[in-house]
Amino acid sequence: MRYANYVTGALVLFSAMQLAQADTLSVVKNRGYVECGVTTGFAGFSAPDDKGNWKGLDVDMCRAVAAAVLGDASKFKAVPLNSQQRFTALQSGEIDLLARNTTVTQQRDTALGAISAGVNYYDGQGFLVPKSLKVKSAKELDGATVCMQTGTSNENTMADWARANNIHYKPVVIEQFNEVVNAFASGRCDVFTTDASGLASIRISKMQNPDNYVVLPEIISKEPLGPFVRQGDDPWLNIVKWSLYAMIGAEELGITSKNVDEELKSANPNVQRLLGVTPGAGKNMGVDEKWAYNIIKQVGNYGESFERNVGMGSPLKIARGLNAQWTKGGLMYALPVR
Ligand SMILES: N[C@@H](CCC(=O)N[C@@H](CS)C(=O)NCC(=O)O)C(=O)O
């Protein structure tokens, strides 16, 4: 019921706004920065550091688009949004881009006036529990109180999974992220359910003693997370989509923020096209031929961003898993720039 209201409300707002800003590229160029929807603070994916600079794998999407369009990765404004607020902010034109652990689903990609621009993290929904609960498997959660956030895909997935597995649970659904976290930390609920990446982040950055908590082995859904833009603005959709592909493709080609200047001399035609040495890709999108060079130089390739923000070089220590390159058994596969 709650979810239905949220969807209906969003649709009403969408039709009222009627794509007020169809030409997002011009709007962004004139404004001089990208308005980028992120979370209210989710370590590793989108959170401000102690100096107030927004960092994370999703924030790198904001930075990549800023680098591609404006030549400067710092020219974006992070707009913090909770799960419930995100699609309305996109529909109303408050943001140019939603880059915030958002699962691509058929409904979101069609009926909300939003459209997916790719997947920057393949995830699945899981469960975080205190070790004191003495539960080793999600199958033992019958009778548990389960915390989750309003307006997430996690609400419905939890209900579907519980029904299928004949598990009865008491949902505690809260709109503000920090309030759900506090409800869980204080024992108001036994379990926190959301994307496994989110659970890793919550465990490390929000729990006073991470060692007292464990993520259960079951992953109950596919949660392909990625950026969204408004429907009806294909040139902008292309820019966001190809900014992500530039990062993924650069990793496949072995181009990094460190060696990108060297790579300008590469004899590989794929490298030459991506870096704008052979022009065309920039013109096709109405941006500078150095669009991908600027992304790679200032933000790094996908692997660099992954390691720095959520991988082994970060507190989260998440393995590449499904997010490895397709050449290494993962799902990250950039479409070719040619
Ligand atoms: N991938 C799921 C869940 C994403 C989500 O919003 N997760 C919560 C985690 S509990 C979150 O990011 N909260 C941060 C916030 O609201 O600022 C979805 O797209 O619905």
The ligand as a Gaussian input file, in Angstrom:
#p B3LYP/6-31G(d) Opt

LIG

0 1
 N       18.747000      -0.687000      -4.168000
 C       17.562000      -0.480000      -3.384000
 C       17.882000       0.130000      -2.020000
 C       18.573000       1.457000      -2.139000
 C       18.475000       2.300000      -0.878000
 O       17.877000       3.390000      -0.911000
 N       19.069000       1.821000       0.206000
 C       19.096000       2.514000       1.457000
 C       19.865000       1.608000       2.410000
 S       19.140000       1.250000       3.797000
 C       19.855000       3.815000       1.326000
 O       20.677000       3.969000       0.450000
 N       19.653000       4.771000       2.214000
 C       20.435000       5.971000       2.254000
 C       19.619000       7.231000       2.388000
 O       18.390000       7.182000       2.377000
 O       20.239000       8.292000       2.480000
 C       16.602000       0.416000      -4.142000
 O       16.989000       0.969000      -5.182000
 O       15.472000       0.583000      -3.715000

